């Protein structure tokens, strides 16, 4: 018995360890560096009205992720790595599912949580690394010198994709701070459907066919279940009566119940579910009792008179 308990306990511990390791792995891989702008001349301004370089971090998971105590490290030259620790206590560091967070590389951390203590140098290579609170590298990107001009960003083709590109501000490659890197302005399926069925007649016919098919399928299913239940009821009745002849059972209407029986059962179930019962047991009634006068109960006849002198 002790060995069995020990085996169960060990299995539970092992299962919890595996679940914890899997959860940590998913948590570490859901935050990525999504887009970077090195030199900002006329792009998006920060909350102080300044044009500063910025880093966009994307939460690719379908759950919220908290950036508090995470690290952003940058390096322009070997050995000059600067580390910015994202402060704790700011509710805005929690990134919602499939959303972005923008950090300003202005070298002014006193301006707020999203203002870092480093800046970028457009003339040199810029390396950026994102670390979790345990100083484990989650994502990194190296931007070569001279690849970006002013107001151009280096970004993933689409959010969380592996391919990067230079966004020069053109119609197909416009800079997207704090929003999706790739925005679909049209829906190919909807456009094709509109071309083939502009009036919507085909969609209406398809919808009605789906509805009627579903109703027909439900009818067939309930019909089969009803027949099976009736057959089972007849079989149990024949077994209880000791009858083996099907014709005799049919003549005696074994297993068949009149409609009144089903109506009574339905009403009983309805009352039980809706608690339609007498509620007098929960009502306390107090009525004032009025009694007529009676000399037999009068107290004046129980008093003695004062003796006369």
N, C-alpha and C positions, 0 to 999 in steps of 0.2 A: 504493500500500500504506500509506504514512504517513497519507494522508487518511482511509483506511478505519479505521485504528487510532484516529486522533484523533476521528472520528465516534462510534465505539463508546465511547471513554472519556468523551466529552461526554454521551452518552446515559445512561451509568451514573451520572455525577455528578448530572445532572438528576433521574434516578429516585430517588437517595438523598435529594436535597433535598426532593422531593415527599413521600417516605415520612416524613422527619423532621418536616416541617411538619404532616402529617396526624396523626402520633403526638402532637405537642405540642398540637394542637387537641383531641384526644380527652382528653388528660391534664388540660387546663385546665378541661374542662367536667364532670368527673365528681365534683367535690366541691361540695356545696351547704350553705347554712344551712337546717336542716330544722325547728327548733323553738326558741323562746326563751321563757324565764320571767323576768319582770322583778322581781317581788316574791315572795320565798319566805318564808312563815311556817310552814307545816306540811307542805311538800312534801318531796321527796327530800333527804336529808342527804349532805354530802360525807364524805370519809374522815377528817375531823376532828370529825364530829358536828355540823357547823354547817349552818344553813339559809341557803343563798346562792343568788343568781340564777345561771342557767346558760344556756349556748348549746349546742345540739346540731348537729353537723355530720354529714352523711350522704354516704357513698360510693355513688353510684348505678351505678357500673360493675361489671363482673364480673371485675375485677382489683384487686389491692391498691393502695392509695394512701398515700403517706407525707406527713404534715403537717409534718415538721420544716422549719424555716426559713420556714414560711408566716406570714402576718400576719393578725391580727384587729384591726380598727379600729372604734372606737365614737365616737359624738359625741352630746352632749346639746344643745349649742348651736353655732351657726356659729363656726368658728375654734378649737374646743376638742377637736379630734380626739386621741384617745389610741391609741397603737399597742402591741400586744402581739405580740412575735416568739416563735413557738413554738420552744423550744430543740431543738437537735440532740442525738443520742446516746441518746434514749429509744426503746426498741423499741415501746413502747405507742402511739407516734404513727403507726404503720403501721395503717391501717384496712383490714380485710379486705373482700372484695366484699360489697356490699349491707348493710354494717354501719354503726354510729354511733360518734361520739366526743363526749364531754360535757366542756365547759370551764366552770369555776366562775368567775363574775364577782364575786369577793370582794375584789379589791384586794390580795391576798396572794400574789404570785408566788413568794415564798420557800417556800411550802408544797409546791410541786411543779410539774411540767410543765403540768398541767391546771388550775392556778390562775392567773388573769390578773391584770394590774396595774390593772384598772379595775372600776368598779361602775356600776350603772344608777340612774337617777333616775325613779321612777314618776310624778312630777309633770310631766315634760317629754317631748318627743318623743325617741326613742332610735333612732339610725341605726347599723346594724352592717354592716360590709363584710369580706369574706374575700378575701385577696390571696395569690397564689402567691409563691414565693421571688424571682421577678423583678418583684415589686410590680405585677403585673397583676391587675385586679379580676376575680374569679371569680363572686362572688355578693354581693348586698346586699339589705337589707330595712330599711324604716323603720316603726317602731311608734309610732303616734300616742299622745299623752298621754291618759290617762283611758280608753283602750279596754280595758285589762286591770285587773282587781282582784287582790287578793292570791291567790296560788296558782293563777292562771289563766295559760295560756300562749298564745302566738301561733304557730301551726304550719301547715304545709302539710296539706291534707286527707288526703293519703296521701304516702308518701315520694317526694320529687322531683317532686311534682305542681306545677302552676303556680298553683293556687288555695289561698289561705290562709284560715284561720278562727280564731276565738277558742275555745279549749278551756276550758270552765268547770267541768270535773270531773263532768259528768253521765254517764249510762250510754253515750250515743252520742258524747260529746265529752270523754273523760277524758284527763288529762295523761299523756303517755308519754315520760318521759325515758329516753334511751339505748335505745329500742326502737322498733318500727314505729308510725307514727302511726295507721295503720288496721289493725286486727286483725280478720280474718274468723273469727267463732266458728262459722260453719256453711258447708257447701258445698251450694249450690243444686242442682247436678247430682246429687250423691249422695242428697240428700233426695228429689228427684223419682224417681230410680231405685228408691229404697227403697219409695216409695209404689206405683209401678207393678209392681215385681217384688220383693215382700217375701221370698219364699221362695228366690229365686235360681235358679229353674228356667230362666228366660229367659237369664240370663247363662251358665249351664252349656251350654245348647243353642247359644248364639252362639259360645262358646269352641270347642266340638267342631266346629261348622261351619267355623270359621276353620282349625282344625288339619287337618281332612280336605280342605278346599279347597287348602291349601298342599301337602299330600302328593300330591293329584291333579295339581296344576300341575307339581310336580317330576317326577312320572312321565311326564307328557306331554312335558316338555322333554327328559328323558333319552331317551325313546323316539325323538323326532325326531332328536336328536344321534346316537343309535346307528344309526338307519337311514341317515342322511346319511353317516356314516363307513363303513358297510358298502358303500354304493353307490360311494363314492369309491375304496375298496379294490378293488372289482370292476373299476371303470373302469381303474385303474392296472394291474391284472393283465392285463386284456384288451389294453391298449395294449402291455404288455411282451411278451405272447405273439403279438401281431399278429392277434387274433381280433376280428371285428366282429359276429358273430352272438351275440345274447343267450342263445338256447337252448343253443348249443354251450358258451358260458361257464358256464351253469348246470349243464349235464351234467358238465363237468369240475371243477365246484366251485371256480372261480377266485375268489380274494379271500376264501375261507372258510378259517378255521383251526380245527383241533380244539381242544377244551377243554384238552388237555394243554399246548398251546403257550401259551395264556393263563396257565395255572397256573405254568408254568416262568418266564414273564416276571414274573409277580407275585412269585414267590419270589426271583428275582434282584434285583428292585427292593427287596424287603423286606430282604434281606441287605445290599444296598448302603447303604440308609438307616440301618440299625441297626448297621452295621459288624460283622456276624457273620462274622469271619474267624479264622484261626489267629493266636494271640497269642504264638507262640514267639519272634518276632523281638524282643519287648520283655522277654523273660525270660532272665536270665543264670543258668545252672546250673553250680555248682562241686561236683564229687564227689571224694572222697578216693580216691586210687588205692592199692591194696594189692598189693604184689609179694612173691612167695615167695622164700626164700633160695636162692641158687645159688653154688656154690664158684667158678665161673668169674668171678664178679664180686666175690669177696671180696678185700679189700685185704691180708689177712695173707700171702697167697702172693706178694705183690710186695715184701715186706721181706726183707732179707738177715739171716742169722743172725750172731751175734757169733762171731768165730773162737775156737776153743778153744786154750788154751796147753798 
